[in-house]
Structure formats: structure tokens, C-alpha cells
Amino acid sequence: VQLQASGGGLVRQGGSLRLSCAASGSIFSINAMGWYRQAPGKQRELVATITTGGSTNYADSVKGRFTISRDNAKKTVYLQMNSLKPEDTAVYYCNAEVGVNGVDYWGKGTQVTVSS
């Protein structure tokens, strides 16, 4: 199973970016998918998750600004990020919980940099 993330980049404060992450490989079923981020010198933290049925969960710091969605047919998860702040600067990683045993897979990460 491979997760390929894209959509990161440099944006000014208040701007928007949309991240995408597509899963490929021998996949029978994907359970929850999500986005995490890691800023320099900090631990990786949850940004948002979404279940197969569409239930979502967000970190308090991004509620109202970020929206997670998924296309089950395309095995892809998205993260729409609006009203970006410098503190959103981090490497963003996508995650997928796969199969009946719920094995976690991670993408390589995509850099998001927000300038003030």
C-alpha cells in the first residue's frame, strides 16, 4: 500500500491550499483516513480524520478553517485549508487505516509553509 500526497507549497497568511492523498496497491478496504502534521521541533499531531461513512474529527486549532473529505471510489482523501496562519506551517502527512486488522500506512509528507 502506498500513499501519495500532493498539494503543499508556500502561501501567504490568509491564503488557501488543498492537499490530496491517493492510496494505491493491494487494498481491499480502507477504514479511516486522515491528515497529521509535524512542525520543526514538535511532535506529530492530528489535524483531521474521516471515516468511511464520512464522520469527521478535527483538531481544535483548525476547526472552522480546514475541511477534510474523501472519495472512496478513488481511494483519495483531501484537506481543504483556508485562512492559513503561520502556525500551520509544517510537513503534512496523510494516513490510512487499511483492512480488517486496521494496519496504519503513512505517506511521505508534503511541506506547507505559510508566510506572515
C-alpha positions, 0 to 999 in steps of 0.5 A, a space after each residue: 500500500 502506498 500513499 501519495 500526497 500532493 498539494 503543499 507549497 508556500 502561501 501567504 497568511 490568509 491564503 488557501 491550499 488543498 492537499 490530496 492523498 491517493 492510496 494505491 496497491 493491494 487494498 481491499 478496504 480502507 477504514 479511516 483516513 486522515 491528515 497529521 502534521 509535524 512542525 520543526 521541533 514538535 511532535 506529530 499531531 492530528 489535524 483531521 480524520 474521516 471515516 468511511 461513512 464520512 464522520 469527521 474529527 478535527 483538531 481544535 486549532 483548525 476547526 472552522 478553517 480546514 475541511 477534510 473529505 474523501 472519495 472512496 471510489 478513488 481511494 483519495 482523501 483531501 484537506 481543504 485549508 483556508 485562512 492559513 496562519 503561520 502556525 500551520 506551517 509544517 510537513 503534512 502527512 496523510 494516513 490510512 487505516 487499511 483492512 480488517 486488522 486496521 494496519 496504519 500506512 503513512 505517506 511521505 509528507 508534503 511541506 506547507 509553509 505559510 508566510 506572515 
